[in-house]
Amino acid sequence: MKSVLSWILVLSMLLVGIGSAVEAQARTKTQYDEEFSRLDRNSDKRLSEQEYVGKKTGEAKERARRDFKNLDRDENKSLSYKEYKRK
């Protein structure tokens, strides 16, 4: 009986963990949506390097430029939403 209760407890913890992971993914997508929209100043559904880098300076600016180039898979000098959310 004790081992059955232990298994039930373990399974219920796993189910709660799975639910939390799904909820975290949903929040992440919403965060990406909001951030992408905020950065997309001209609302063309693409981010230019200038939009992506923004007002960063120094090392943060250089890191953002490197990140932009790594995310721009099709090398068209802009990021689609799909490319952006890979970050």
DSSP file (Angstrom, degrees, kcal/mol; ACC not computed):
  #  RESIDUE AA STRUCTURE BP1 BP2  ACC     N-H-->O    O-->H-N    N-H-->O    O-->H-N    TCO  KAPPA ALPHA  PHI   PSI    X-CA   Y-CA   Z-CA
    1    1 A M     >        0   0    0      0, 0.0     4,-2.1     0, 0.0     5,-0.2   0.000 360.0 360.0 360.0 -40.9    0.0    0.0    0.0
    2    2 A K  H  >  +     0   0    0      1,-0.2     4,-1.8     2,-0.2     5,-0.1   0.889 360.0  49.3 -63.2 -39.6    2.8    2.4    0.9
    3    3 A S  H  > S+     0   0    0      2,-0.2     4,-2.2     1,-0.2    -1,-0.2   0.847 108.0  54.3 -70.4 -33.0    4.5    1.8   -2.5
    4    4 A V  H  > S+     0   0    0      2,-0.2     4,-2.3     1,-0.2    -2,-0.2   0.922 109.2  47.9 -64.6 -43.9    1.2    2.5   -4.4
    5    5 A L  H  X S+     0   0    0     -4,-2.1     4,-2.3     1,-0.2    -2,-0.2   0.876 109.9  53.1 -64.3 -37.2    0.9    5.8   -2.6
    6    6 A S  H  X S+     0   0    0     -4,-1.8     4,-2.4     2,-0.2    -1,-0.2   0.919 109.6  48.0 -63.4 -42.8    4.5    6.7   -3.4
    7    7 A W  H  X S+     0   0    0     -4,-2.2     4,-2.8     2,-0.2     5,-0.2   0.896 110.5  51.2 -65.1 -40.2    3.8    6.0   -7.1
    8    8 A I  H  X S+     0   0    0     -4,-2.3     4,-2.4     2,-0.2    -1,-0.2   0.916 110.6  49.3 -62.4 -42.7    0.7    8.1   -7.1
    9    9 A L  H  X S+     0   0    0     -4,-2.3     4,-2.0     2,-0.2    -2,-0.2   0.922 111.9  48.0 -62.3 -44.8    2.6   10.9   -5.5
   10   10 A V  H  X S+     0   0    0     -4,-2.4     4,-2.1     1,-0.2    -2,-0.2   0.926 112.8  48.3 -63.0 -46.0    5.4   10.6   -8.1
   11   11 A L  H  X S+     0   0    0     -4,-2.8     4,-2.4     1,-0.2    -1,-0.2   0.896 110.5  50.8 -63.2 -40.6    2.9   10.5  -11.0
   12   12 A S  H  X S+     0   0    0     -4,-2.4     4,-2.0    -5,-0.2    -1,-0.2   0.885 109.5  51.1 -66.3 -36.1    1.0   13.5   -9.7
   13   13 A M  H  X S+     0   0    0     -4,-2.0     4,-2.1     2,-0.2    -1,-0.2   0.896 109.8  50.4 -65.9 -39.6    4.2   15.5   -9.4
   14   14 A L  H  X S+     0   0    0     -4,-2.1     4,-2.4     2,-0.2    -2,-0.2   0.919 109.7  50.0 -63.7 -43.5    5.1   14.6  -13.0
   15   15 A L  H  X S+     0   0    0     -4,-2.4     4,-2.2     1,-0.2    -2,-0.2   0.890 110.5  49.4 -63.8 -39.6    1.7   15.8  -14.2
   16   16 A V  H  X S+     0   0    0     -4,-2.0     4,-2.2     2,-0.2    -1,-0.2   0.902 110.9  51.5 -64.8 -40.1    2.0   19.1  -12.4
   17   17 A G  H  X S+     0   0    0     -4,-2.1     4,-2.0     2,-0.2    -2,-0.2   0.897 109.0  49.5 -63.4 -41.7    5.5   19.5  -13.9
   18   18 A I  H  X S+     0   0    0     -4,-2.4     4,-2.1     2,-0.2    -1,-0.2   0.917 110.7  50.3 -64.2 -43.5    4.3   18.9  -17.4
   19   19 A G  H  X S+     0   0    0     -4,-2.2     4,-2.1     1,-0.2    -2,-0.2   0.892 110.0  50.4 -61.5 -40.4    1.5   21.4  -16.9
   20   20 A S  H  X S+     0   0    0     -4,-2.2     4,-2.4     2,-0.2    -1,-0.2   0.882 108.5  52.2 -66.0 -38.2    3.9   24.0  -15.7
   21   21 A A  H  X S+     0   0    0     -4,-2.0     4,-2.1     2,-0.2    -2,-0.2   0.910 109.9  48.4 -64.8 -42.3    6.2   23.4  -18.7
   22   22 A V  H  X S+     0   0    0     -4,-2.1     4,-1.9     1,-0.2    -2,-0.2   0.913 112.0  49.6 -63.8 -42.3    3.3   24.0  -21.1
   23   23 A E  H  X S+     0   0    0     -4,-2.1     4,-2.1     1,-0.2    -2,-0.2   0.897 109.1  52.2 -63.6 -40.2    2.3   27.1  -19.3
   24   24 A A  H  X S+     0   0    0     -4,-2.4     4,-2.2     1,-0.2    -1,-0.2   0.884 107.9  51.9 -63.7 -38.8    5.9   28.4  -19.4
   25   25 A Q  H  X S+     0   0    0     -4,-2.1     4,-2.3     2,-0.2    -1,-0.2   0.900 108.3  51.2 -64.4 -40.2    6.0   27.8  -23.1
   26   26 A A  H  X S+     0   0    0     -4,-1.9     4,-2.0     1,-0.2    -2,-0.2   0.914 110.7  48.0 -64.2 -42.5    2.8   29.8  -23.6
   27   27 A R  H  X S+     0   0    0     -4,-2.1     4,-2.5     1,-0.2    -1,-0.2   0.903 109.8  53.4 -64.0 -39.8    4.2   32.7  -21.6
   28   28 A T  H  X S+     0   0    0     -4,-2.2     4,-2.7     2,-0.2    -2,-0.2   0.913 107.3  50.3 -62.7 -43.5    7.4   32.6  -23.6
   29   29 A K  H  X S+     0   0    0     -4,-2.3     4,-2.6     1,-0.2    -1,-0.2   0.916 111.5  48.9 -61.6 -42.4    5.5   32.9  -26.9
   30   30 A T  H  X S+     0   0    0     -4,-2.0     4,-2.5     2,-0.2    -2,-0.2   0.904 110.7  50.4 -63.0 -41.2    3.6   35.8  -25.6
   31   31 A Q  H  X S+     0   0    0     -4,-2.5     4,-2.7     2,-0.2     5,-0.2   0.921 111.0  48.6 -63.3 -43.4    6.8   37.5  -24.4
   32   32 A Y  H  X S+     0   0    0     -4,-2.7     4,-2.9     2,-0.2     5,-0.3   0.924 111.0  51.4 -61.4 -43.9    8.4   36.9  -27.9
   33   33 A D  H  X S+     0   0    0     -4,-2.6     4,-2.3     1,-0.2    -2,-0.2   0.939 113.6  43.6 -57.3 -49.3    5.3   38.4  -29.6
   34   34 A E  H  X S+     0   0    0     -4,-2.5     4,-2.2     2,-0.2    -1,-0.2   0.912 115.8  47.0 -65.8 -43.6    5.3   41.5  -27.4
   35   35 A E  H  X S+     0   0    0     -4,-2.7     4,-2.3    -5,-0.2     5,-0.2   0.917 112.1  50.0 -65.9 -43.0    9.1   42.0  -27.7
   36   36 A F  H  X S+     0   0    0     -4,-2.9     4,-2.1    -5,-0.2    -2,-0.2   0.932 112.1  48.1 -61.1 -45.8    9.1   41.5  -31.5
   37   37 A S  H  < S+     0   0    0     -4,-2.3    -1,-0.2    -5,-0.3    -2,-0.2   0.888 111.3  50.6 -62.0 -40.0    6.2   44.0  -31.9
   38   38 A R  H  < S+     0   0    0     -4,-2.2    -1,-0.2     1,-0.2    -2,-0.2   0.895 114.0  43.9 -65.8 -40.1    7.9   46.5  -29.7
   39   39 A L  H  < S+     0   0    0     -4,-2.3     2,-2.2     1,-0.2    -2,-0.2   0.807  93.3  83.9 -74.7 -29.6   11.2   46.3  -31.6
   40   40 A D    ><  +     0   0    0     -4,-2.1     3,-1.5     1,-0.2    -1,-0.2  -0.479  58.2 173.9 -77.4  77.2    9.5   46.3  -35.1
   41   41 A R  T 3  S+     0   0    0     -2,-2.2    -1,-0.2     1,-0.3     6,-0.1   0.808  75.5  41.6 -59.0 -36.1    9.3   50.1  -35.2
   42   42 A N  T 3  S-     0   0    0      4,-0.2    -1,-0.3    -3,-0.2    -2,-0.1   0.354 103.5-128.1 -97.9   7.4    8.0   50.3  -38.8
   43   43 A S    <   +     0   0    0     -3,-1.5    -2,-0.1    -6,-0.2     4,-0.1   0.810  64.8 135.4  54.6  37.7    5.5   47.4  -38.4
   44   44 A D  S    S-     0   0    0      2,-0.4    -1,-0.1     0, 0.0     3,-0.1   0.311  74.7-114.3 -96.3   9.7    6.8   45.5  -41.5
   45   45 A K  S    S+     0   0    0      1,-0.2    36,-0.5    -5,-0.1     2,-0.3   0.693  89.8  88.8  66.9  20.3    6.9   42.1  -39.6
   46   46 A R  S    S-     0   0    0     34,-0.1     2,-0.6    35,-0.1    -2,-0.4  -0.983  70.9-133.2-142.2 149.9   10.7   42.0  -39.9
   47   47 A L  E     -A   79   0A   0     32,-2.3    32,-2.5    -2,-0.3     2,-0.1  -0.930  15.5-152.8-108.2 123.2   13.5   43.4  -37.8
   48   48 A S  E  >  -A   78   0A   0     -2,-0.6     4,-2.5    30,-0.2     5,-0.2  -0.399  34.4-105.7 -77.7 167.2   16.3   45.3  -39.4
   49   49 A E  H  > S+     0   0    0     28,-0.6     4,-3.0     1,-0.2     5,-0.3   0.897 123.4  54.1 -60.7 -38.7   19.7   45.2  -37.7
   50   50 A Q  H  > S+     0   0    0      1,-0.2     4,-2.3     2,-0.2    -1,-0.2   0.915 110.1  45.7 -62.3 -43.6   19.1   48.8  -36.5
   51   51 A E  H  4 S+     0   0    0      2,-0.2    -1,-0.2     1,-0.2    -2,-0.2   0.916 115.5  47.4 -65.2 -41.8   15.8   47.8  -35.0
   52   52 A Y  H  < S+     0   0    0     -4,-2.5    -2,-0.2     1,-0.2    -1,-0.2   0.919 116.7  41.3 -66.8 -45.3   17.3   44.8  -33.3
   53   53 A V  H >< S+     0   0    0     -4,-3.0     3,-1.4    -5,-0.2    -1,-0.2   0.875  86.6 168.0 -73.0 -37.9   20.4   46.5  -31.9
   54   54 A G  T 3<  -     0   0    0     -4,-2.3    -1,-0.2    -5,-0.3    -2,-0.1  -0.329  63.8 -23.8  63.5-136.9   18.4   49.6  -30.9
   55   55 A K  T 3  S+     0   0    0     -4,-0.1    -1,-0.2    -2,-0.0     6,-0.1   0.137  92.8 137.1 -99.3  18.8   20.2   52.1  -28.6
   56   56 A K    <   -     0   0    0     -3,-1.4     2,-0.3     4,-0.1    -3,-0.0  -0.273  34.4-162.4 -63.3 153.2   22.7   49.6  -27.2
   57   57 A T    >>  -     0   0    0      4,-0.0     3,-1.0     0, 0.0     4,-0.8  -0.892  42.5  -5.5-133.0 164.0   26.3   50.9  -26.8
   58   58 A G  H 3> S-     0   0    0     -2,-0.3     4,-1.9     1,-0.2     3,-0.3  -0.210 126.0  -5.1  60.4-135.5   29.7   49.4  -26.4
   59   59 A E  H 3> S+     0   0    0      1,-0.2     4,-2.6     2,-0.2    -1,-0.2   0.850 134.1  57.3 -64.2 -36.4   30.0   45.6  -25.8
   60   60 A A  H <> S+     0   0    0     -3,-1.0     4,-2.2     1,-0.2    -1,-0.2   0.884 107.0  49.6 -62.4 -38.0   26.2   45.2  -25.7
   61   61 A K  H  X S+     0   0    0     -4,-0.8     4,-2.1    -3,-0.3    -2,-0.2   0.913 111.6  47.5 -67.1 -43.3   25.9   46.7  -29.1
   62   62 A E  H  X S+     0   0    0     -4,-1.9     4,-2.2     2,-0.2    -2,-0.2   0.901 112.2  49.8 -64.6 -41.1   28.7   44.4  -30.6
   63   63 A R  H  X S+     0   0    0     -4,-2.6     4,-2.7     2,-0.2    -2,-0.2   0.906 110.0  51.0 -63.8 -41.7   27.0   41.4  -29.0
   64   64 A A  H  X S+     0   0    0     -4,-2.2     4,-2.6     2,-0.2    -2,-0.2   0.890 109.4  50.9 -63.7 -39.5   23.6   42.4  -30.4
   65   65 A R  H  X S+     0   0    0     -4,-2.1     4,-2.1     2,-0.2    -1,-0.2   0.915 111.6  47.2 -63.9 -42.4   25.2   42.7  -33.9
   66   66 A R  H  X S+     0   0    0     -4,-2.2     4,-2.2     2,-0.2    -2,-0.2   0.928 112.5  49.8 -62.9 -45.1   26.8   39.3  -33.6
   67   67 A D  H  X S+     0   0    0     -4,-2.7     4,-2.4     1,-0.2     5,-0.2   0.915 108.6  53.2 -59.9 -43.4   23.5   37.8  -32.4
   68   68 A F  H  X S+     0   0    0     -4,-2.6     4,-2.0     1,-0.2    -1,-0.2   0.939 109.6  47.7 -57.7 -48.5   21.6   39.4  -35.3
   69   69 A K  H  < S+     0   0    0     -4,-2.1    -1,-0.2     1,-0.2    -2,-0.2   0.873 112.7  49.1 -63.1 -37.1   24.0   37.9  -37.8
   70   70 A N  H  < S+     0   0    0     -4,-2.2    -1,-0.2     1,-0.2    -2,-0.2   0.859 113.4  46.3 -69.6 -35.1   23.7   34.5  -36.2
   71   71 A L  H  < S+     0   0    0     -4,-2.4     2,-2.3    -5,-0.2    -2,-0.2   0.785  90.3  86.6 -77.2 -27.3   19.9   34.6  -36.1
   72   72 A D    ><  +     0   0    0     -4,-2.0     3,-1.2    -5,-0.2    -1,-0.2  -0.463  54.5 168.7 -76.8  76.6   19.6   35.8  -39.8
   73   73 A R  T 3  S+     0   0    0     -2,-2.3    -1,-0.2     1,-0.3     6,-0.1   0.841  73.8  45.6 -62.1 -38.0   19.6   32.3  -41.2
   74   74 A D  T 3  S-     0   0    0      4,-0.2    -1,-0.3    -3,-0.2    -2,-0.1   0.418 103.0-132.4 -90.0   3.7   18.6   33.4  -44.8
   75   75 A E    <   +     0   0    0     -3,-1.2    -2,-0.1    -6,-0.2     4,-0.1   0.817  63.2 134.6  52.8  39.3   21.1   36.2  -44.7
   76   76 A N  S    S-     0   0    0      2,-0.4    -1,-0.1     0, 0.0     3,-0.1   0.238  76.5-111.0 -99.8  13.2   18.6   38.8  -46.0
   77   77 A K  S    S+     0   0    0      1,-0.2   -28,-0.6    -5,-0.2     2,-0.3   0.730  90.7  79.6  65.4  25.2   19.7   41.4  -43.5
   78   78 A S  E    S-A   48   0A   0    -30,-0.2     2,-0.5   -10,-0.1    -2,-0.4  -0.980  73.0-125.9-152.1 157.0   16.4   41.2  -41.6
   79   79 A L  E     -A   47   0A   0    -32,-2.5   -32,-2.3    -2,-0.3     2,-0.1  -0.912  15.0-151.7-109.0 126.1   14.9   38.9  -39.0
   80   80 A S     >  -     0   0    0     -2,-0.5     4,-2.6   -34,-0.2     5,-0.2  -0.381  37.5-102.6 -76.4 169.5   11.5   37.3  -39.5
   81   81 A Y  H  > S+     0   0    0    -36,-0.5     4,-2.6     1,-0.2     5,-0.2   0.914 124.4  54.3 -59.8 -41.9    9.5   36.4  -36.4
   82   82 A K  H  4 S+     0   0    0      1,-0.2     4,-0.3     2,-0.2    -1,-0.2   0.912 111.1  44.0 -60.6 -44.0   10.5   32.8  -36.8
   83   83 A E  H >4 S+     0   0    0      1,-0.2     3,-1.2     2,-0.2     4,-0.2   0.919 113.1  53.2 -66.1 -42.3   14.2   33.7  -37.0
   84   84 A Y  H >< S+     0   0    0     -4,-2.6     3,-1.8     1,-0.3    -2,-0.2   0.899 101.9  56.4 -60.9 -43.7   13.9   36.0  -34.0
   85   85 A K  T 3< S+     0   0    0     -4,-2.6    -1,-0.3     1,-0.3    -2,-0.2   0.540  89.8  76.2 -74.3  -2.5   12.2   33.6  -31.7
   86   86 A R  T <         0   0    0     -3,-1.2    -1,-0.3    -4,-0.3    -2,-0.2   0.656 360.0 360.0 -73.1 -15.7   15.2   31.2  -32.1
   87   87 A K    <         0   0    0     -3,-1.8    -1,-0.2    -4,-0.2    -2,-0.1   0.504 360.0 360.0 -64.8 360.0   17.2   33.4  -29.8
